[in-house]
Amino acid sequence: MTDYTVEFVGTGETITVSETDTILRRCIEEGIAQEYSCRVGMCLACSAEIVEGEVTQPAAHGLTEDEKEKYALTCMARPQSDLKLDRGEYPPSIEEDVVEANADGPAAADD
């Protein structure tokens, strides 16, 4: 079993995560405030941009195939190398969902 270092850029926080463990689980164990909700790879609340390194996350169903290369869902992601993650960045698909929801909201209120 191999352990990897996961650094959260801009925060000074670093944890060690086994290749068989999820990043979110280790964050919780270490007391790091990582946002999450569903814990099953669908809501994208726990996403982080992969600045450096690789993860495996076959059950990250909320991400497109392209997004899986650039973003980690920390609830599903298991490191395959040392990592640098940016927790302040979300995949484009979540931004599109927010824009669509906001566009639908006011129109519904005007009816």
C-alpha positions as CSV (number, residue, x, y, z in Angstrom):
1,M,0.0,0.0,0.0
2,T,1.4,3.4,-1.0
3,D,0.7,6.7,0.8
4,Y,0.7,10.0,-1.1
5,T,0.9,13.6,0.0
6,V,-2.1,15.8,-0.8
7,E,-1.5,19.5,-0.6
8,F,-4.4,22.0,-0.7
9,V,-2.9,25.1,-2.5
10,G,-3.3,28.4,-0.8
11,T,-4.2,26.9,2.6
12,G,-1.0,25.5,4.0
13,E,-2.9,22.2,4.6
14,T,-1.3,18.9,3.7
15,I,-2.4,15.4,4.5
16,T,-1.2,11.9,3.7
17,V,-3.7,9.6,1.9
18,S,-3.3,6.0,1.1
19,E,-4.0,4.8,-2.5
20,T,-6.9,2.8,-1.0
21,D,-8.5,5.7,0.9
22,T,-10.5,8.7,-0.3
23,I,-9.2,12.2,0.0
24,L,-12.5,13.3,1.8
25,R,-12.2,10.5,4.4
26,R,-8.7,11.6,5.3
27,C,-9.8,15.3,5.4
28,I,-12.5,14.4,7.9
29,E,-10.2,12.3,10.0
30,E,-7.6,15.2,10.0
31,G,-10.1,17.9,10.9
32,I,-9.7,19.7,7.5
33,A,-12.9,21.6,6.5
34,Q,-13.5,20.0,3.1
35,E,-17.0,20.8,1.8
36,Y,-19.2,17.8,0.9
37,S,-22.8,16.7,0.7
38,C,-23.8,13.4,-1.0
39,R,-20.6,11.4,-0.6
40,V,-21.5,9.3,-3.7
41,G,-19.9,11.4,-6.5
42,M,-23.0,13.1,-7.7
43,C,-23.4,16.6,-6.1
44,L,-20.0,18.0,-6.9
45,A,-19.8,19.9,-3.6
46,C,-16.5,18.2,-2.7
47,S,-14.8,19.0,-6.1
48,A,-11.3,20.4,-6.3
49,E,-9.2,21.3,-9.3
50,I,-6.2,19.0,-9.8
51,V,-3.3,21.4,-10.1
52,E,-0.7,18.6,-10.1
53,G,-0.8,14.8,-9.8
54,E,-3.3,12.0,-10.6
55,V,-6.3,10.4,-9.0
56,T,-8.5,7.4,-9.8
57,Q,-12.3,8.1,-9.4
58,P,-14.3,5.6,-11.5
59,A,-17.5,6.3,-9.5
60,A,-17.4,10.1,-10.0
61,H,-20.6,10.1,-12.0
62,G,-21.2,13.9,-11.6
63,L,-18.2,14.7,-13.8
64,T,-17.9,14.5,-17.5
65,E,-15.0,12.4,-18.9
66,D,-13.0,15.6,-19.6
67,E,-13.7,17.0,-16.1
68,K,-12.4,13.7,-14.5
69,E,-8.9,14.6,-15.9
70,K,-9.0,18.1,-14.4
71,Y,-11.1,17.8,-11.2
72,A,-11.3,15.5,-8.3
73,L,-14.4,14.6,-6.4
74,T,-12.7,14.2,-3.0
75,C,-15.5,11.8,-1.8
76,M,-14.5,9.4,-4.6
77,A,-10.9,10.3,-5.5
78,R,-8.1,8.1,-4.5
79,P,-4.6,9.4,-5.1
80,Q,-2.3,7.7,-7.6
81,S,0.6,10.2,-7.0
82,D,1.4,13.2,-4.8
83,L,-1.3,15.8,-5.4
84,K,-1.9,19.5,-5.3
85,L,-5.6,20.4,-5.2
86,D,-7.4,23.8,-5.4
87,R,-10.6,23.5,-3.4
88,G,-11.9,26.9,-4.6
89,E,-12.4,25.7,-8.2
90,Y,-15.4,23.8,-9.6
91,P,-15.9,22.1,-12.9
92,P,-17.8,23.9,-15.7
93,S,-20.7,21.5,-15.4
94,I,-21.6,22.8,-11.9
95,E,-21.3,26.4,-13.1
96,E,-23.7,25.6,-16.0
97,D,-26.2,24.0,-13.6
98,V,-26.1,27.1,-11.3
99,V,-26.6,29.5,-14.3
100,E,-29.6,27.4,-15.6
101,A,-31.2,27.2,-12.1
102,N,-30.9,31.0,-11.7
103,A,-32.3,31.6,-15.2
104,D,-35.3,29.4,-14.4
105,G,-36.0,30.9,-11.0
106,P,-37.0,34.5,-11.9
107,A,-39.0,33.4,-14.9
108,A,-41.1,31.1,-12.7
109,A,-41.6,33.9,-10.2
110,D,-43.0,36.2,-13.0
111,D,-45.7,33.7,-14.1
